[in-house]
Amino acid sequence: MLSPLFEAYLDLKYLLNRGYKKNVALNFVANHYKLKKEDRYLLTRCVFSDKEIKAREKKRKPIDFIRNKVLAVDGFNVLITLESVLEGKAILCEDGLVRDLKYQRGYRLSEKTKEMLFFLLEFLSKFNPKEVILLYDKPISKSGEIAKLTNEIMKKVGLSGTAEATTSVDFELKKFQIVATSDLAVVDKVKYVVDIPQEFSKSKGIKIKELEEILRAGIEIY
């Protein structure tokens, strides 16, 4: 017998493939199955129409694609997802991109921030990109401090590029050909996407749970 969440997933998938808008389909399904907010968030983040999945599959590139190229990084998006991967709270979604399920607004500067940045930047330096541009959302608290810390670590690991806080991260990211993010507002507008948290996890032998695995097993990772 299928769980209510799995049945909700199947219904949502059917409606999306029939062309229904996601918010309309999701509201209908979530209300029908009386889903809790965490399950609703999971479906929001990870379920897409087959058409969307195919379109994003064409954009995704392996990490070594950045060699001798300029890479733009959605700073907080990648940091939060990378932290989630290491905490076992990330999921491989239907479109092949890893996303966090923290239900977190903003980003909190903590003792882990420096460690996460070092993991991220040292990892990128191994693939010799021509330049890396990390952008942080200026309205988020301490974004300037994090950008400054990022620049310091970039120099230490020998990574060319810069980090800065900007008021319009999505707008700026869309100017680049290769972007590291899982934010759909950006993913669907740029030419190529690199999933740094997923590539990092592969390099460390960390297995990220897939959506279907979670749905079938009834696993909770919130």
C-alpha positions as CSV (number, residue, x, y, z in Angstrom):
1,M,0.0,0.0,0.0
2,L,1.3,3.4,-1.0
3,S,1.8,6.1,1.6
4,P,-0.3,9.3,1.3
5,L,2.8,11.2,0.3
6,F,3.7,8.8,-2.5
7,E,0.1,9.0,-3.8
8,A,0.3,12.8,-3.6
9,Y,3.5,12.7,-5.6
10,L,1.9,10.5,-8.3
11,D,-1.1,12.8,-8.6
12,L,1.0,15.9,-8.7
13,K,3.3,14.4,-11.3
14,Y,0.2,13.5,-13.5
15,L,-1.2,17.1,-13.2
16,L,2.2,18.7,-14.0
17,N,2.6,16.5,-17.1
18,R,-0.9,17.6,-18.1
19,G,0.1,21.2,-18.1
20,Y,-1.3,22.4,-14.8
21,K,0.5,25.2,-13.0
22,K,2.5,23.9,-10.1
23,N,1.0,26.1,-7.4
24,V,-2.5,25.1,-8.5
25,A,-1.7,21.4,-8.7
26,L,0.3,21.4,-5.5
27,N,-2.5,23.2,-3.5
28,F,-5.1,20.7,-4.7
29,V,-2.9,17.6,-4.0
30,A,-1.7,18.9,-0.6
31,N,-5.2,19.7,0.6
32,H,-6.6,16.5,-0.7
33,Y,-4.0,14.3,1.1
34,K,-3.8,16.7,4.1
35,L,0.0,16.9,3.8
36,K,2.1,18.5,6.5
37,K,4.2,21.5,5.5
38,E,7.4,19.5,5.3
39,D,5.9,17.1,2.8
40,R,4.5,19.9,0.8
41,Y,7.9,21.6,0.8
42,L,9.5,18.4,-0.4
43,L,7.1,18.2,-3.4
44,T,7.6,21.9,-4.1
45,R,11.3,21.6,-4.2
46,C,11.7,18.2,-6.0
47,V,8.9,17.3,-8.3
48,F,8.7,18.5,-11.9
49,S,7.1,17.8,-15.2
50,D,8.9,15.5,-17.6
51,K,9.4,18.5,-20.0
52,E,11.1,20.5,-17.2
53,I,13.4,17.5,-16.3
54,K,14.5,17.1,-19.9
55,A,15.2,20.8,-20.4
56,R,17.4,20.9,-17.2
57,E,19.2,17.7,-18.1
58,K,20.6,19.5,-21.2
59,K,21.9,22.3,-19.0
60,R,23.7,20.2,-16.4
61,K,27.4,19.9,-16.7
62,P,30.1,18.0,-14.7
63,I,32.5,19.9,-12.5
64,D,35.4,19.6,-14.9
65,F,33.4,21.6,-17.4
66,I,34.6,24.8,-15.5
67,R,38.2,24.2,-16.4
68,N,39.6,27.5,-18.0
69,K,36.1,29.0,-17.9
70,V,34.4,31.6,-15.8
71,L,32.0,30.2,-13.2
72,A,29.4,32.3,-11.3
73,V,28.3,30.9,-7.9
74,D,25.0,31.6,-6.1
75,G,26.8,31.9,-2.8
76,F,24.2,31.3,-0.1
77,N,22.3,28.7,-2.3
78,V,25.5,26.6,-2.6
79,L,26.6,27.1,1.0
80,I,23.3,26.1,2.5
81,T,23.0,23.1,0.1
82,L,26.6,22.0,0.9
83,E,25.9,22.2,4.6
84,S,22.7,20.1,4.1
85,V,24.7,17.5,2.2
86,L,27.1,17.1,5.1
87,E,24.3,16.9,7.6
88,G,22.4,14.3,5.6
89,K,19.5,16.7,4.9
90,A,19.8,17.2,1.2
91,I,17.9,15.4,-1.6
92,L,18.6,14.6,-5.3
93,C,15.5,16.0,-7.0
94,E,13.8,14.8,-10.2
95,D,15.6,17.4,-12.3
96,G,19.0,16.0,-11.3
97,L,19.9,18.9,-8.9
98,V,20.6,18.5,-5.2
99,R,18.5,20.8,-2.9
100,D,18.3,21.4,0.8
101,L,15.2,20.6,2.8
102,K,16.0,22.8,5.8
103,Y,13.1,25.2,5.2
104,Q,15.6,27.9,6.0
105,R,15.2,31.6,5.3
106,G,18.4,33.5,4.9
107,Y,21.8,32.3,6.1
108,R,23.4,32.4,9.6
109,L,27.1,33.1,9.9
110,S,28.4,30.5,12.2
111,E,31.6,28.6,13.2
112,K,30.8,26.2,10.3
113,T,30.8,29.0,7.7
114,K,34.6,29.2,7.4
115,E,34.9,25.4,7.1
116,M,32.2,25.2,4.5
117,L,33.8,28.0,2.4
118,F,37.2,26.2,2.6
119,F,35.6,22.9,1.5
120,L,33.9,24.7,-1.4
121,L,36.7,26.9,-2.6
122,E,39.5,24.3,-2.3
123,F,37.3,21.9,-4.2
124,L,36.8,24.4,-7.0
125,S,40.5,25.2,-7.2
126,K,41.2,21.6,-8.2
127,F,39.5,22.2,-11.5
128,N,41.4,25.3,-12.5
129,P,38.5,27.6,-13.5
130,K,39.6,30.8,-15.3
131,E,37.7,32.9,-12.7
132,V,35.1,32.3,-10.0
133,I,32.6,35.0,-9.1
134,L,30.7,34.3,-5.9
135,L,27.6,36.5,-5.3
136,Y,25.8,36.9,-2.0
137,D,22.4,38.4,-1.3
138,K,23.1,41.8,0.3
139,P,19.9,42.0,2.3
140,I,20.9,38.9,4.2
141,S,22.6,39.6,7.5
142,K,26.4,39.5,7.5
143,S,26.6,39.0,3.7
144,G,29.4,41.5,3.5
145,E,31.4,39.7,6.2
146,I,30.9,36.4,4.4
147,A,32.0,37.9,1.1
148,K,35.1,39.3,2.7
149,L,35.9,35.9,4.3
150,T,35.3,34.3,0.9
151,N,37.9,36.6,-0.8
152,E,40.4,35.8,1.9
153,I,40.0,32.0,1.5
154,M,40.1,32.3,-2.3
155,K,43.5,33.8,-2.1
156,K,44.7,31.1,0.3
157,V,43.7,28.3,-2.0
158,G,44.9,30.1,-5.1
159,L,41.5,30.6,-6.8
160,S,41.2,33.5,-9.2
161,G,38.1,35.6,-8.9
162,T,36.1,37.6,-6.4
163,A,33.2,37.5,-4.0
164,E,30.8,40.3,-3.3
165,A,27.4,41.1,-1.8
166,T,24.8,42.4,-4.2
167,T,21.2,43.4,-4.0
168,S,20.2,41.5,-7.1
169,V,21.9,38.1,-7.1
170,D,19.5,36.4,-9.5
171,F,19.7,39.3,-12.0
172,E,23.6,39.2,-11.9
173,L,23.8,35.4,-12.2
174,K,21.8,35.4,-15.4
175,K,24.5,37.4,-17.1
176,F,26.9,34.4,-16.9
177,Q,26.9,31.3,-19.1
178,I,28.0,28.8,-16.4
179,V,26.3,29.1,-13.0
180,A,26.4,27.0,-9.8
181,T,22.9,27.1,-8.3
182,S,19.8,25.0,-7.8
183,D,17.5,28.1,-7.8
184,L,15.0,27.5,-10.6
185,A,14.6,31.3,-11.3
186,V,18.2,31.2,-12.4
187,V,18.6,27.6,-13.7
188,D,15.9,28.0,-16.3
189,K,17.5,31.2,-17.6
190,V,21.1,30.3,-18.0
191,K,22.9,28.1,-20.6
192,Y,24.8,25.8,-18.3
193,V,24.5,24.7,-14.6
194,V,27.0,23.0,-12.4
195,D,25.8,21.3,-9.2
196,I,28.7,21.8,-6.8
197,P,27.2,20.1,-3.7
198,Q,26.5,17.0,-5.8
199,E,29.9,17.0,-7.3
200,F,31.5,17.5,-3.9
201,S,29.5,14.6,-2.4
202,K,30.6,12.3,-5.3
203,S,34.3,13.2,-4.6
204,K,33.9,12.3,-0.9
205,G,31.8,9.2,-1.4
206,I,28.7,10.7,0.2
207,K,25.5,9.2,-0.9
208,I,22.6,11.7,-1.3
209,K,19.1,10.2,-1.0
210,E,17.0,10.4,-4.1
211,L,13.3,11.5,-4.1
212,E,11.9,8.1,-5.2
213,E,13.9,6.3,-2.5
214,I,12.5,8.6,0.2
215,L,9.0,8.3,-1.1
216,R,9.0,4.5,-1.4
217,A,10.7,4.0,2.0
218,G,8.8,6.6,3.8
219,I,12.1,8.1,5.1
220,E,12.0,11.5,6.8
221,I,15.1,13.7,6.4
222,Y,13.7,17.0,7.6
